[in-house]
Amino acid sequence: MPEVKTIFKEVLPKQQLSMEDVSTMVLCKPKLLPLKSVTLEKLEKMQIEAQEAVRQQELAMKEQ
Amino acid sequence: MEVTMDPLFLAWSYFRRRKLQQCSDICTKILQENPYDQAAWSLKTRAMSEMVYIDEVEVDEEGIAEMMLDESSIAQVARPGTSLRLPGTSQGGGPTPAIRPMTQSGRPITGFVRPSTQSGRPGTMEQAIKTPRTASTARPVTSASGRFIRLGTASMITNPDGPFINLSRLNLAKYSQKPNMSRTLFEYIFHHENDVKNALDLAAQATEHAQFKDWWWKVQLGKCYYRLGLYREAEKQFRSALNHQEVVDTYLYLAKVYQRIDQPVTALNLFKQGLDHFPGEVTLLTGIARIHEEMNNISSATEYYKDVLKQDNTHVEAIACIGSNHFYTDQPEIALRFYRRLLQMGVYNCQLYNNLGLCCFYAQQYDMTLSSFERALALAGNDEEQADVWYNIGHVAVGIGDLTMAYQCFKLALAFNNDHAEAYNNLAVLELRKGRIDQSKAFLQTAASLAPHMYEPHFNLSILSEKIGDLQSSYTAAQKSENAFPEHVDTQQLLKQLQQHFAEL
């Protein structure tokens, strides 16, 4: 079958026979996300609330 | 006629039901009518400290100044296995950075974060100063300028009439004589006002009044000394408190002191001593496991976490740490069981769904993968979390061979968090596959400067430079890669090749 031959070509290694030793680029690994402790969550919540309160007060100051 | 409840009783009821703001409001009213009502005053201090209370055992934020100008260290270079600062030296048989990502301090990432593990200890001054540039790892200059101060000032600002108790006008000597009021007052000063110096004064006078026989005041003194950075004094107070009364908390505080002055082995011994008095105590076992984990001894950390689970099978930290350990030791299906258990227990957040998604994908349960990630995205609270989830979806895309989608995912990760070094590195690899060498090189350089602790960008840069014939840059990059991950075989081979090249010249 001549048309099949045109589709599939044999692959011959040009540089070396073994491809095992060629160093390739590495991807960074998938990252499991650490769960947060209750204390940390509370700290973050308190900080966000505090920032929000400060922002509100500053807004109120500007309006005055 | 309407029968009204006694306001103080109502306030107590609110306090017990943790409706602290209402409790404090009622107390304020009582105090307006009768400023000398001690019960209301004491209850209000308790409610206000309860509002900002955080577990003191958990709080530990080390600033740059504490880290770099450290006077408590005995030796410049500690012997292997005796220091928390040289995490790479212990042989725990844990996974290498080739499998498990590292934190900035060169420790494998853990399954659980606490305030103290949030950002590990950087190795050099240069690194320490550099770190705050990325938003997610900002570190205060000293712990005195850290969260405590910010929270303290915030509590003042929100109150338009000024602070509830004016500390500078307070006669501490008078209050220290009244044991039923001094304790609530101390907790208010310590937790709400964050005024450690006044708290210390009060504690010192109160302990004197108790004729140095009250363990509670000694523990409070120790806490104040710890906050002020006087670790040896803190140690003395805690030790003395333990002589009066064996309390689990005191063991935890004392161990915290030892960890801060970098004596993990003493801390471990102390925990074991504590376990003799309180067999099977979960917090002590967790403490041991944490130290092993920080010393990079993952396998024994896991053993202790398993002991924790034998005592308390709903311990989130233990489940998460064992789960992540299984994931990175190539057993994603077992990790999946642990994370599923967390889900059953009612943990419902972005991190958990992200981890479930990854475990499902690598355990070949493809039906659940994308829906887990969708939930993770929906639950993400901030841009950093969003970026991490997209980064992991990128990995799934790489896994199924859809490189276009992977490219878009990593781009999205960068759109959410411009400092995501891992995404830069992976994007560089994809760019190189498309043949865009310059773009790839730029991404790698960015990744390397953002995260000098990771070996991947250095190694990739080294390979890329070698391919385009820039041997000098290849060599310097390979050296950096070797510093970050000395056991990496490919880096060593590359270095050897390059050295041969240079020798032939």
Interface residues (C-beta under 8 A of the other chain):
Chain A: S23 T24 M25 V26 L27 C28 K29 P30 K31 L32 L33 P34 L35 K36 S37 V38 T39 L40 K42 L43 M46 Q47 E49 A50 Q51 A53 V54 Q57
Chain B: V52 I54 D55 E58 V59 A98 I99 R100 P101 I109 T110 G111 F112 V113 R114 P115 Q118 R147 R150 L151 A154 S155 I157 T158 V316 E317 A320 S324 F327 Y328 L342 V347 N349 C350 Q351 L352 N354 N355 L358 Y362 E385 D388 V389 Y391 N392 H395 V398 A421 E422 N425 N426 A428 V429 L432 M454 E456 F459 N460 I463 L464 D490 Q493 L494
